[in-house]
Amino acid sequence: MRSNSSMIKLVLLGDGRVGKTSLVLRYVDNVFSDKQVATVQASYLTKRLTVDGESVTLSIWDTAGQERFHALGPIYYRDADAALLVYNLLCKDSFNRVQSWVKELRKMANKNIVLVIAGNKSDMDKMQHLNVEDAERYAESIGATHFVTSAKLNTGIDEVFLDVARRVLEQRKSLGPELATADARRKSVIIVDKQPTDSPAASKCCS
């Protein structure tokens, strides 16, 4: 059964403390903590789901949001099928950072990467929220989808990851098997190039 499962690599990007890890842990393990420890470099989780009758395995890389880890970004997103860009609905700077990530992805990531944007922490005081309509318009302008989520209340999260999987599968079908195979070949080379065997730190975070 596993051999028939489509593999999708998804990378999460966004500022520190916007709730990337909380979103993933809520989705994969259905757990939430108000005192979530900040991610260092990146963490890796998987989740199996069925999309329109097709078995899919999401390979999820949750990256650190702190500026000192920014240079590690390409290790995780360059060969990704999709990127989930997360911002805090109460923090305009975190949304501006999403736009910066999009520019970087356009330059350095797979040209067919699927983009999804999530405005997180919708459970907080709505009077302070950013204008979601503006975020939705921005998402539409770059060919992304936009969701409003709350890891605490577990709202909007299943929809986000289902949308990621469905759009990647649709894209693969539109590209055709030959292009998909060539793309997978390029990815395998990139992964090998980015995993030096003599670096204990790299082995730990990419294992």
Secondary structure, DSSP 8 states (H G I E B T S, - for coil): -GGGSEEEEEEEE--TTSSHHHHHHHHHH----TT-----SEEEEEEEEEETTEEEEEEEEEE--SGGGGGGHHHHHTT-SEEEEEEETT-HHHHHHHHHHHHHHHHHS-TT-EEEEEEE-TTS-GGG---HHHHHHHHHHTT-EEEE-BTTTTBSHHHHHHHHHHHHHHHHHHH-HHHHHHHHHHHHHHHHHT--TT-HHHHHHT-
